[in-house]
Amino acid sequence: MTQQVLVHRGAEVLAAAAAARLITRIADAQAARGSASVVLTGGRTGIGVLEQVRRSPALDAVDWSAVDVYWGDERFLPSGDPERNETQARQALLDHVELDPNRVHPMAPSDGKFGQDADAAAAHYAEVLAATAAAETDIAVPHFDVLMLGVGEEGHTASLFPETPYVAEESKTVVGVHDCPKPPPTRISLTLPAIRAASEVWLMTTGKAKAEPIAAALGGAKPVDIPAAGATGRERTLWLLDTDAASDLP
């Protein structure tokens, strides 16, 4: 596994560069296998990347009908809630390309068939992943070509926060997360073992407030302290940062 750090001069440049990289990675995977699988993230940077993909002149280089779409985490809120990662991703990109609805796999909302039971919703998402599990992974998840993540000011990634039982989960692929230190308090998240099954993991973030946890993660911090430190890809881990987020690195 290789690890790279790429530093861009601002958030918009970072989003545009990541969008170009994502289009290329998807097109390459489709050329090799006929399809591609991506895991989306929310937040300002993650949604900004999707908006840049939509605006890209290379948008049609991808056969969007042959892309499988998953999410790394989700706020456990009603369907269509503007704070849901799914809602934001649809507005930014997904509603503007010709996806196969059967290949888009959102995490359940809080007004769905599982009601307010985030643990049941998480267990169902684990079943969705297991249904198309890849032979080359040691855990029951699909072949994720690219899994994108953000990084929080305390080093959280997906909805895995420091010093919580969820970041230490080793057997489950998806968990219901309760009592989050940031609102909303209930979420659904992939676990670190599921994240590590991805071919490539991209950690994307901006801002001076992220500099300290990023330096700690790249400096060998334990995942229980800095969850982002445990988010690595099977083939490559790519840190996409702006100059402020990278300002504490050597």
TORGU-387428 format. One record per residue: x, y, z of N, C-alpha, C, O in turn; residue in three letters. Coordinates in pm, whole numbers, plus 50000, padded with zeros to 5 digits. Atoms other than C-alpha are relative to their C-alpha. Example, Ala and Ser with C-alpha at 12.3 -4.5 7.8 and 13.67 -1.06 7.14 Angstrom:
% residues 2
   n_x   n_y   n_z  ca_x  ca_y  ca_z   c_x   c_y   c_z   o_x   o_y   o_z type
 50089 49881 50000 51230 49550 50780 50090 50120 50000 50194 50118 50066  ala
 49918 49881 49994 51367 49894 50714 49923 50109 50073 49974 50220 50090  ser
//
This chain:
% residues 250
   n_x   n_y   n_z  ca_x  ca_y  ca_z   c_x   c_y   c_z   o_x   o_y   o_z type
 50084 49881 50000 50000 50000 50000 50088 50124 50000 50180 50136 50080  met
 49927 49874 50004 50131 50342 49906 49915 50111 50061 49792 50107 50057  thr
 50068 49885 49941 50046 50666 50081 50056 50127 49939 50178 50145 49932  gln
 49959 49876 50063 50053 51005 49911 49929 50117 50067 49815 50104 50111  gln
 50060 49876 49953 49991 51359 50032 50012 50102 49887 50122 50133 49841  val
 50002 49898 50104 49886 51615 49772 49940 50127 50058 49831 50124 50115  leu
 50042 49874 49940 49854 51978 49876 49961 50098 49889 50037 50121 49795  val
 50051 49903 50098 49644 52230 49681 49985 50136 50066 49974 50145 50189  his
 49992 49865 49943 49636 52605 49725 49868 50053 50055 49865 50161 50113  arg
 50127 49957 49945 49268 52629 49817 49894 49895 49983 49914 49796 49913  gly
 50106 50100 50001 48941 52445 49865 49944 49976 49861 49917 49861 49824  ala
 50059 50017 50133 48809 52509 49515 50095 49926 49907 50053 49841 49828  glu
 49901 50070 50082 49131 52396 49350 50005 49853 50039 50013 49765 49954  val
 49999 50139 49952 49133 52085 49567 49880 49924 49944 49895 49812 49894  leu
 50121 50068 50047 48774 52000 49472 50007 49973 49850 49969 49865 49805  ala
 49989 50018 50145 48842 52052 49100 50101 49890 49967 50077 49809 49878  ala
 49898 50102 50026 49158 51839 49112 49950 49861 50038 49974 49765 49966  ala
 50053 50129 49957 48985 51562 49306 49893 49951 49903 49883 49831 49876  ala
 50103 50038 50096 48695 51568 49059 50063 49942 49873 50017 49839 49822  ala
 49931 50051 50120 48931 51525 48763 50060 49862 50028 50054 49773 49944  ala
 49940 50128 49961 49108 51245 48948 49893 49891 50010 49915 49777 49970  arg
 50107 50098 49984 48776 51074 49028 49946 49954 49865 49924 49835 49845  leu
 50048 50037 50133 48652 51083 48669 50098 49904 49933 50057 49804 49874  ile
 49898 50087 50060 48980 50932 48552 50001 49863 50063 50010 49761 49994  thr
 49996 50129 49928 48975 50662 48820 49880 49914 49963 49894 49794 49943  arg
 50119 50075 50037 48617 50562 48737 50011 49948 49856 49981 49832 49828  ile
 49987 50040 50140 48685 50557 48362 50102 49887 49985 50081 49795 49906  ala
 49899 50106 50005 48998 50344 48416 49943 49868 50052 49968 49763 49994  asp
 50060 50122 49946 48805 50096 48631 49901 49940 49901 49896 49818 49885  ala
 50096 50050 50099 48533 50070 48367 50071 49940 49879 50024 49842 49821  gln
 49924 50057 50111 48792 50012 48097 50054 49862 50035 50063 49774 49950  ala
 49942 50127 49956 48939 49729 48303 49895 49893 50028 49915 49776 49995  ala
 50097 50098 49953 48622 49564 48438 49860 50020 49944 49774 49933 49960  arg
 50133 49972 50052 48324 49723 48265 49912 50078 50095 49805 50124 50056  gly
 50078 49926 49902 48201 49889 48583 50095 50060 50103 50215 50030 50104  ser
 49920 49939 49894 48322 50095 48877 49913 50015 50124 49790 50020 50115  ala
 50071 49990 49873 48229 50127 49244 50063 50111 50083 50184 50110 50107  ser
 49949 49888 49922 48261 50445 49449 49920 50014 50129 49801 49982 50134  val
 50063 49971 49872 48185 50537 49809 50010 50150 50023 50119 50206 50025  val
 50005 49855 49989 48075 50896 49861 50007 50045 50146 49977 49970 50238  leu
 49999 49938 49869 48122 51128 50155 49925 50132 49991 49904 50186 49883  thr
 50068 49872 49995 47939 51439 50266 50096 50111 50038 50216 50102 50014  gly
 49917 49888 49960 48065 51767 50403 50027 50095 49885 50000 50064 49768  gly
 49977 49896 50101 48168 52081 50222 50094 49952 49890 50069 49976 49772  arg
 49903 50044 50101 48467 51921 50049 49944 49887 49916 49954 49890 49793  thr
 50053 50114 50074 48299 51593 49956 49893 50038 49900 49892 49990 49787  gly
 50105 49955 50091 47995 51764 49806 50057 50094 49895 50012 50095 49781  ile
 49934 49912 50098 48219 52025 49642 50065 49921 49888 50063 49965 49773  gly
 49941 50084 50104 48399 51746 49457 49892 49953 49903 49914 49955 49782  val
 50108 50046 50088 48068 51611 49324 49949 50113 49911 49917 50091 49794  leu
 50042 49887 50082 47967 51957 49207 50100 50027 49888 50061 50061 49776  glu
 49897 49981 50102 48298 51987 49022 49995 49890 49895 50022 49916 49778  gln
 50019 50108 50097 48240 51648 48860 49887 50036 49903 49901 50020 49782  val
 50115 49962 50084 47902 51771 48733 50038 50107 49898 49989 50105 49785  arg
 49962 49889 50087 48062 52082 48582 50113 49964 49904 50144 50041 49812  arg
 49882 50034 50078 48355 51897 48427 49967 49972 49854 49867 49906 49824  ser
 50020 50035 50142 48385 51883 48047 50025 49853 49972 49987 49802 49867  pro
 49974 50144 50017 48499 51523 48099 49892 49914 50063 49909 49793 50075  ala
 50107 50075 49933 48172 51423 48269 49958 49877 49922 49935 49771 49981  leu
 50050 50111 50082 48069 51202 47977 50107 49896 49968 50081 49802 49893  asp
 49899 50105 50013 48398 51009 47988 49962 49878 50083 50016 49769 50064  ala
 50047 50109 49913 48219 50798 48251 49867 49948 49948 49779 50026 49910  val
 50130 50062 50024 47941 50552 48173 49930 49992 50135 49951 49896 50210  asp
 50058 49991 49867 47731 50652 48472 49902 49886 50028 49875 49857 50144  trp
 50091 50112 49978 47489 50363 48419 50073 49876 50050 50010 49780 50095  ser
 49919 50113 49954 47776 50128 48508 50086 50038 50120 50197 49989 50137  ala
 49932 49960 49876 47875 50296 48836 49913 49958 50118 49795 49991 50124  val
 50067 50034 49875 47781 50148 49173 50036 50107 50103 50153 50140 50121  asp
 49982 49889 49906 47733 50419 49436 49960 49957 50140 49850 49906 50162  val
 50024 50029 49859 47758 50369 49812 50035 50124 50082 50087 50222 50029  tyr
 49964 49891 49910 47801 50596 50113 50083 49946 50116 50060 49835 50164  trp
 49916 50039 49887 48063 50584 50387 49931 50022 50134 49957 49950 50230  gly
 50079 49978 49880 47827 50727 50647 49879 50085 49964 49870 50140 49854  asp
 50121 49924 50025 47494 50897 50680 49942 50051 50130 49948 49983 50233  glu
 50075 49948 49887 47304 51119 50918 49863 49931 50001 49793 49928 49900  arg
 50124 50078 49991 47006 50916 51043 49883 50095 50018 49835 50119 50129  phe
 50105 49899 50008 46741 51166 50940 49896 49956 49897 49921 49862 49822  leu
 50104 50040 50096 46419 51148 50736 50045 50013 49855 50132 50094 49823  pro
 49970 49997 50144 46436 51086 50362 49981 50141 49946 49880 50206 49974  ser
 50009 49869 50059 46506 51404 50170 50045 50113 50089 50050 50228 50046  gly
 49953 49895 49910 46632 51593 50475 50124 50067 49939 50214 49996 49891  asp
 49887 49932 50064 46876 51859 50349 50134 49972 50066 50238 49998 50006  pro
 49873 50032 49933 47137 51746 50605 50050 49860 49966 50163 49825 50001  glu
 49954 50135 50035 47152 51392 50469 50104 50007 49889 50090 50085 49794  arg
 49899 50007 50105 47461 51312 50264 49939 49959 49866 49978 50009 49761  asn
 50065 50044 50124 47238 51135 50012 49931 50117 49929 49945 50135 49809  glu
 50072 49887 50059 47022 51444 49959 50097 50096 49932 50073 50140 49820  thr
 49903 49905 50054 47324 51667 49906 50071 49943 49877 50098 50016 49782  gln
 49933 50062 50114 47493 51418 49672 49909 49996 49878 49955 50015 49765  ala
 50094 50001 50112 47180 51388 49459 49990 50139 49938 49988 50153 49815  arg
 50009 49864 50052 47154 51765 49428 50127 50041 49927 50122 50110 49825  gln
 49871 49959 50057 47524 51805 49351 50032 49928 49870 50087 49989 49778  ala
 49958 50078 50117 47565 51525 49094 49901 49892 49959 49865 49883 49841  leu
 50067 50125 50038 47355 51211 49109 49873 50020 49920 49841 49940 49833  leu
 50123 49974 50076 47032 51364 48982 50027 50057 49861 49933 50078 49784  asp
 49964 49936 50127 47221 51509 48684 50068 49904 49903 50105 49944 49792  his
 49938 50100 50087 47368 51188 48539 49910 49878 49992 49822 49859 50076  val
 50090 50113 50026 47210 50871 48403 50048 49875 50073 50102 49782 50014  glu
 49967 50116 49916 47268 50631 48690 49893 49893 49986 49778 49922 49953  leu
 50095 50108 49987 47104 50291 48715 49950 50003 50145 50029 49980 50236  asp
 50050 49992 49862 46875 50329 49021 50031 49877 50084 50046 49888 50205  pro
 49970 50123 49928 46945 49967 49113 50144 49992 50047 50180 49905 50126  asn
 49859 50001 49962 47314 50051 49149 50034 50114 50096 50151 50138 50127  arg
 49982 49893 49902 47264 50342 49389 49949 49949 50134 49833 49910 50146  val
 50029 50067 49873 47272 50224 49751 50011 50097 50118 50112 50098 50188  his
 49998 49911 49884 47182 50492 50007 49976 49924 50129 49916 49817 50129  pro
 50032 50054 49869 47173 50417 50377 49858 50042 50038 49811 50148 49997  met
 50142 49978 49970 46823 50398 50523 49978 50130 50077 50060 50167 50160  ala
 50037 49881 49923 46652 50715 50649 49927 49960 50128 49888 49845 50146  pro
 50066 50027 49872 46495 50746 50992 49849 49983 49988 49783 49942 50083  ser
 50143 50021 50022 46145 50741 50841 49974 49885 49904 49868 49876 49843  asp
 50013 50116 50087 46205 50421 50644 49946 49880 50073 49888 49893 50180  gly
 50061 50121 49944 46111 50063 50714 50059 49957 50133 50002 49874 50204  lys
 49940 50035 49871 46346 50042 51012 49965 50101 50108 50009 50088 50222  phe
 50041 49900 49903 46190 50342 51182 50121 50069 50062 50214 50108 49992  gly
 49894 49930 49928 46414 50497 51445 50113 49906 50042 50200 49946 50121  gln
 49901 50100 49959 46628 50181 51479 50123 50007 49909 50130 49940 49806  asp
 49879 49982 50081 46968 50287 51347 50083 49872 49993 50151 49847 49893  ala
 49923 50125 50001 47123 49954 51443 49943 49902 49897 50018 49834 49828  asp
 50063 50086 50101 46871 49764 51228 50031 50052 49860 50057 49974 49769  ala
 49967 49942 50130 46933 50007 50942 50144 49970 49963 50174 49944 49846  ala
 49859 50032 50026 47307 49950 50977 50018 49853 49962 50093 49821 49871  ala
 49992 50144 50031 47263 49572 50979 49950 49973 49858 50005 49889 49787  ala
 50051 50016 50136 47057 49600 50661 50103 50046 49897 50121 49982 49793  his
 49900 49952 50096 47328 49805 50490 50116 49901 49990 50173 49883 49883  tyr
 49896 50104 50003 47582 49539 50587 49956 49885 49909 50039 49827 49839  ala
 50051 50105 50089 47358 49287 50409 50007 50044 49854 50039 49964 49767  glu
 49989 49947 50136 47347 49512 50101 50144 49986 49950 50167 49945 49836  val
 49859 50012 50039 47727 49520 50096 50039 49854 49978 50109 49822 49882  leu
 49963 50142 50010 47758 49146 50153 49943 49934 49875 50001 49839 49823  ala
 50066 50060 50117 47523 49071 49863 50086 50009 49875 50072 49928 49783  ala
 49912 49986 50116 47786 49193 49616 50147 50003 50045 50230 50072 49986  thr
 49864 50000 49946 48099 49120 49819 50100 49953 49896 50070 49866 49814  ala
 49895 50032 50096 48422 49100 49624 50087 49885 50052 50115 49875 50171  ala
 49920 50116 49962 48629 48784 49623 50137 50039 50055 50194 49968 50137  ala
 49864 49964 49961 48955 48974 49671 50008 50068 50136 50118 50096 50184  glu
 49997 49938 49868 48852 49130 50003 49980 49894 50108 49918 49790 50085  thr
 50011 50092 49888 48874 48961 50341 49875 50024 50083 49853 49957 50183  asp
 50119 49961 49925 48549 49119 50458 49887 50017 49899 49912 50045 49782  ile
 50114 50008 50092 48199 49112 50311 49955 50137 49951 49852 50190 49993  ala
 50034 49873 50065 48200 49433 50107 50033 49988 49851 50113 49902 49813  val
 49970 50003 50144 48204 49503 49731 50143 50045 49970 50218 50084 50060  pro
 49873 49945 50047 48509 49597 49527 49981 50152 49989 49927 50201 49890  his
 50006 49855 50006 48529 49967 49611 50125 50051 49929 50236 50035 49979  phe
 49884 49944 50070 48752 50136 49354 50053 50123 50073 50174 50138 50092  asp
 49963 49878 49926 48751 50467 49541 49902 50019 50115 49781 50012 50095  val
 50080 49969 49883 48626 50540 49891 50045 50135 50052 50158 50150 50099  leu
 49965 49863 49963 48617 50911 49972 49953 50031 50142 49844 49990 50184  met
 50028 49966 49861 48624 51049 50325 50037 50144 50027 50122 50201 49959  leu
 49957 49874 49944 48641 51378 50507 50073 49975 50131 50080 49862 50178  gly
 49932 50008 49870 48835 51451 50826 49950 50115 50086 49949 50230 50042  val
 50051 49898 49910 48691 51638 51124 50110 50065 50083 50225 50022 50082  gly
 49903 49924 49922 48860 51883 51356 50060 49920 50115 50169 49952 50163  glu
 49945 50087 49895 48904 51611 51620 50056 49871 49942 50092 49779 50016  glu
 49941 50116 50066 49026 51359 51362 49901 49893 49963 49941 49785 49919  gly
 50096 50104 50038 48700 51174 51303 49994 49988 49847 50025 50082 49774  his
 50024 50022 50143 48630 51022 50963 49880 49908 49988 49852 49830 50079  thr
 50135 50059 50008 48301 50880 50828 49926 50052 50125 49928 50172 50152  ala
 50057 49957 49872 48104 50887 51157 50066 49923 50114 50000 49881 50210  ser
 49920 50067 49898 48380 50724 51360 50077 50107 50077 50168 50171 50023  leu
 49943 49894 49919 48478 50955 51645 50102 49942 50099 50093 49824 50136  phe
 49897 50048 49908 48778 50931 51879 49942 49942 50130 49842 49989 50184  pro
 50028 50060 49870 48760 50709 52186 49854 49956 50015 49795 49968 50122  glu
 50133 50059 49996 48424 50554 52096 50012 49852 49964 50110 49812 49901  thr
 49991 50143 50034 48348 50181 52064 49992 49974 49851 50039 49871 49804  pro
 50021 50022 50143 48262 50226 51696 50132 50001 49923 50147 49927 49826  tyr
 49872 49993 50071 48615 50316 51590 50083 49874 50026 50175 49844 49950  val
 49927 50123 49967 48740 49996 51756 49931 49874 49948 49981 49764 49969  ala
 50075 50116 50051 48482 49770 51586 50084 49923 49899 50142 49981 49807  glu
 49916 50082 50087 48658 49479 51416 49923 49898 49919 49976 49848 49819  glu
 50072 50107 50069 48387 49236 51305 49890 50051 49908 49869 49995 49800  ser
 50109 49949 50082 48098 49443 51169 50054 50090 49889 50160 50152 49902  lys
 49963 49908 50109 48114 49632 50839 49929 50134 50011 49978 50235 49962  thr
 50081 49878 49986 47845 49888 50930 49945 50004 50142 49906 49901 50197  val
 50053 49986 49865 47735 50025 51266 49904 50118 50009 49918 50216 49936  val
 50079 49886 49959 47464 50245 51405 50080 50076 50105 50128 50017 50202  gly
 49919 49918 49911 47640 50532 51580 49907 50088 50083 49821 50158 50028  val
 50087 49926 49909 47476 50689 51884 50079 50100 50083 50198 50083 50106  his
 49939 49898 49914 47548 50997 52096 50123 50064 49937 50223 50086 50004  asp
 49890 49931 50067 47773 51160 51836 50026 50134 50067 49931 50202 50107  cys
 49969 49869 49943 47955 51465 51973 49961 50116 49910 49957 50230 49955  pro
 50048 49897 50093 47840 51656 51663 49860 49962 49955 49833 49844 49936  lys
 50136 50033 50045 47474 51682 51556 49999 49957 49854 50086 49997 49777  pro
 50096 50064 49911 47279 51492 51461 50065 49886 50079 50167 49832 50036  pro
 49933 50096 49912 47353 51245 51742 49998 49856 49951 50079 49774 49996  pro
 50012 50138 50047 47249 50930 51552 50037 49993 49852 49989 50072 49771  thr
 49950 50013 50136 47421 50814 51236 50020 49852 49966 50004 49765 50052  arg
 49960 50134 50045 47515 50507 51032 50136 50016 49934 50159 50113 49862  ile
 49865 49985 50054 47876 50444 50936 50063 49866 49964 50040 49765 50030  ser
 49910 50112 50024 48108 50200 50770 50103 49997 50112 50133 50100 50172  leu
 49894 50015 49900 48368 50066 51010 50137 50005 49932 50147 50002 49810  thr
 49866 49997 50058 48743 50083 50965 50033 49874 49920 50096 49886 49815  leu
 49973 50117 50084 48765 49718 50844 49935 50010 49862 49995 49969 49762  pro
 50067 49984 50130 48511 49797 50569 50071 50104 49916 50088 50086 49796  ala
 49928 49895 50072 48695 50116 50475 50131 49946 49944 50167 49975 49830  ile
 49868 50051 50042 49027 49933 50456 49992 49898 49887 50094 49863 49828  arg
 50016 50094 50111 48883 49690 50201 50000 50070 49865 50013 50005 49761  ala
 50002 49925 50126 48868 49967 49939 50137 49998 49933 50240 49999 50000  ala
 49872 49993 50071 49133 49970 49668 50073 50130 50032 50192 50130 50063  ser
 49942 49870 49969 49190 50342 49722 49911 50073 50099 49789 50074 50085  glu
 50069 49913 49905 49093 50561 50016 50055 50140 49984 50176 50163 49990  val
 49962 49859 50015 49094 50937 49962 49947 50077 50120 49826 50081 50143  trp
 50039 49915 49888 49092 51161 50269 50017 50145 49956 50127 50189 49925  leu
 50003 49867 50060 48995 51511 50161 49952 50101 50103 49845 50085 50161  met
 50044 49900 49903 48983 51816 50385 50077 50129 49984 50185 50133 49924  thr
 49941 49867 50012 49062 52184 50413 49991 50073 50134 49910 50038 50220  thr
 50012 49911 49886 49125 52446 50678 50104 49977 50108 50147 49864 50132  gly
 49898 50004 49895 49370 52527 50955 49958 49914 50118 50043 49854 50184  lys
 50049 50078 49886 49148 52357 51215 50029 49851 49984 50027 49776 50082  ala
 49972 50142 50024 49231 52022 51052 50149 49968 50006 50187 49851 50001  lys
 49856 50021 50012 49609 52070 51056 50054 49908 50108 50133 49818 50080  ala
 49947 50080 49890 49674 51919 51397 49961 49853 49990 50049 49767 50000  glu
 50033 50142 50012 49473 51595 51355 50062 49933 49877 50095 49815 49881  pro
 49938 50058 50119 49613 51546 51005 50147 49968 50027 50196 49861 49989  ile
 49860 50025 49966 49969 51581 51130 50011 49879 50094 50103 49799 50081  ala
 49999 50114 49909 49888 51334 51409 49974 49870 49926 50041 49769 49949  ala
 50033 50121 50076 49730 51085 51169 50119 49953 49916 50151 49834 49914  ala
 49886 50035 50085 50027 51097 50932 50125 49972 50083 50222 49916 50033  leu
 49886 50024 49913 50263 51086 51228 49993 49871 50078 50080 49842 50160  gly
 50009 50131 49937 50143 50745 51343 49907 49990 50119 49920 49898 50199  gly
 50096 50006 49890 49860 50823 51586 49917 49872 49991 49898 49816 49884  ala
 50087 50117 49996 49641 50533 51696 49859 50038 49953 49811 50147 49985  lys
 50135 49969 50048 49299 50514 51526 49901 50032 50110 49809 50111 50089  pro
 50093 49970 49892 49122 50516 51863 50009 50146 50041 49911 50204 50090  val
 49980 49859 49968 49268 50864 51916 49968 50091 49881 49905 50195 49897  asp
 50023 49926 50124 49258 50988 51555 49946 49898 49898 50024 49835 49827  ile
 50056 50103 50088 49016 50766 51356 50050 50007 49857 50066 49903 49792  pro
 49951 49988 50138 49141 50905 51023 50130 49926 49978 50162 49886 49866  ala
 49874 50073 50011 49474 50739 51097 49979 49854 49960 50069 49791 49905  ala
 50028 50140 50033 49306 50401 51052 49933 49979 49866 49902 49866 49828  gly
 50069 50008 50129 49147 50481 50716 50104 49988 49889 50157 50088 49842  ala
 49898 50025 50102 49380 50322 50462 49944 49910 49891 49857 49827 49917  thr
 50043 50083 50111 49331 50165 50121 50090 49879 49980 50205 49879 50022  gly
 49919 50120 50027 49447 49822 50009 50117 50030 49908 50226 49976 49926  arg
 49895 49968 50097 49646 49969 49721 50059 50139 50022 50180 50159 50006  glu
 49950 49864 49984 49670 50340 49795 49913 50079 50096 49791 50065 50098  arg
 50066 49902 49915 49582 50601 50056 50045 50137 49954 50164 50167 49950  thr
 49970 49869 50057 49560 50953 49918 49942 50108 50090 49822 50112 50115  leu
 50042 49885 49922 49547 51264 50135 49996 50121 49907 50098 50160 49851  trp
 50019 49882 50084 49407 51561 49942 49969 50118 50092 49861 50125 50150  leu
 50007 49893 49901 49464 51877 50146 50020 50136 49935 50079 50148 49828  leu
 49959 49866 50041 49474 52251 50108 50120 50044 50086 50159 49973 50178  asp
 49877 49958 49932 49773 52451 50232 49977 50019 50150 50067 49993 50229  thr
 50027 49982 49858 49604 52534 50564 49994 49865 50073 50051 49850 50181  asp
 50011 50132 49936 49518 52171 50642 50135 49930 50009 50157 49848 50098  ala
 49867 50063 50003 49875 52070 50556 50105 50079 50077 50223 50043 50076  ala
 49902 49905 49947 50038 52350 50753 50082 49947 50118 50186 50005 50150  ser
 49921 50058 49890 50154 52131 51046 50085 49883 49956 50154 49822 50038  asp
 49919 50112 50049 50317 51869 50826 50145 50045 49983 50171 50162 49956  leu
 49858 49966 50016 50698 51855 50809 50027 50055 49861 50141 50089 49829  pro
//
